[in-house]
Amino acid sequence: MNKSEVTKLSNQVIKKITDYYGLSKHFKTTPFLIIEDSPYSDAEDDECIGEFCAMFNELIIYWKNIKNETELVKSLVHEYQHYLQSPSWMTRYYNMGYDYSNHPYEVQAYSEEENYKIFM
């Protein structure tokens, strides 16, 4: 997928996701959708396809790492879950000893990806 395709589909899907899940009680607005070339500027990290930055209320998609529409939609659903979740509890869980593989918020976000077909 090229950047234009990712941008167009992301804008269509994020509207559906917002309508379905509603707004976060932790932020005043919906997340800003950012389509970036690659994670961490010049890094060659092809694993990272999206992230939610609570500090700036940004849902970031790394378009060069997106292989297909399904992966894009799943990533949008996953990262939107982080927008809905408490940023302070995200940190607390890590401080309690959870890692990415068993963090309750990550487990929940991965589970929610199964709903991706609703937004296709």
DAZIPE-V229860 format. One record per residue. PHI is phi in radians with two decimals (NA if undefined). OMEGA is omega in radians with two decimals (none if undefined). NEAR is the number of other ideal C-beta (glycine too) atoms within 8 Angstrom. Layout:
# DAZIPE-V229860
PHI:OMEGA:NEAR, PHI:OMEGA:NEAR
This chain:
# DAZIPE-V229860
NA:3.09:10, -1.61:-3.05:6, -1.07:3.14:8, -1.10:3.11:6, -1.13:3.13:8, -1.11:-3.14:14, -1.10:-3.12:10, -1.09:-3.13:8, -1.14:3.13:12, -1.04:3.13:13, -1.13:3.10:9, -1.19:-3.04:8, -1.27:-3.09:13, -1.11:3.07:13, -1.12:3.12:8, -1.12:3.13:10, -1.10:3.13:12, -1.08:3.12:11, -1.09:-3.09:6, -1.30:-3.04:8, -1.61:-3.11:8, 1.45:-3.07:4, -1.66:3.10:6, -1.35:3.04:7, -1.50:-3.09:3, -1.77:-3.10:9, -2.37:-3.09:9, -1.43:-3.11:2, -2.34:3.00:6, -1.14:-3.13:8, -1.21:3.04:12, -1.32:-3.14:9, -1.59:-3.12:10, -2.06:3.07:8, -1.88:-3.07:10, -1.88:3.11:9, -1.25:-3.12:6, -2.67:-3.13:12, -1.13:3.04:9, 0.91:-3.13:6, 0.94:-3.00:4, -1.55:-3.11:5, -1.12:3.10:7, -1.77:-3.10:5, -1.80:-3.11:9, -1.56:3.10:6, -1.47:-3.05:5, -1.42:3.13:9, -1.95:3.10:10, -2.96:3.05:12, -2.80:3.04:8, -1.98:3.10:12, -1.82:-3.11:8, -1.17:-3.11:10, -1.01:-3.11:4, -1.95:-3.09:6, 0.92:-3.11:10, -2.09:2.98:10, -1.78:-3.01:14, -1.88:3.07:12, -2.04:3.10:17, -1.66:-2.92:13, -1.05:-3.12:13, -1.15:-3.11:7, -1.68:-3.13:12, -1.47:-3.11:13, -1.57:-3.09:5, -2.83:-3.09:7, -1.10:-3.14:8, -1.06:3.13:8, -1.07:3.11:10, -1.11:-3.10:16, -1.14:3.09:13, -1.05:3.13:10, -1.13:3.11:12, -1.10:3.10:16, -1.09:-3.11:15, -1.04:-3.08:13, -1.20:3.08:16, -1.13:3.08:15, -1.07:3.12:13, -1.16:3.04:13, -1.07:-3.13:15, -1.33:-3.04:8, -1.50:-3.14:13, -1.27:3.10:6, -1.06:-3.13:8, -1.19:3.10:6, -1.28:3.04:9, -0.99:3.13:13, -1.19:-3.12:8, -1.01:3.13:8, -1.05:3.09:11, -1.09:3.12:10, -1.13:3.11:6, -1.39:3.08:6, 1.95:3.08:5, -1.23:3.00:8, -2.04:-3.05:7, -1.00:-3.05:5, -1.30:-3.11:5, -2.22:3.10:8, -1.05:-3.10:12, -0.94:3.13:8, -1.23:3.10:12, -1.21:3.11:10, -1.02:-3.14:9, -1.11:-3.12:10, -1.13:3.09:14, -1.13:3.11:8, -1.08:-3.10:7, -1.21:3.10:10, -1.00:-3.14:10, -1.07:3.11:5, -1.47:-3.03:8, -0.95:-3.09:11, -1.11:3.10:5, -1.05:-3.00:7, -1.80:-3.12:12, -1.39:none:8
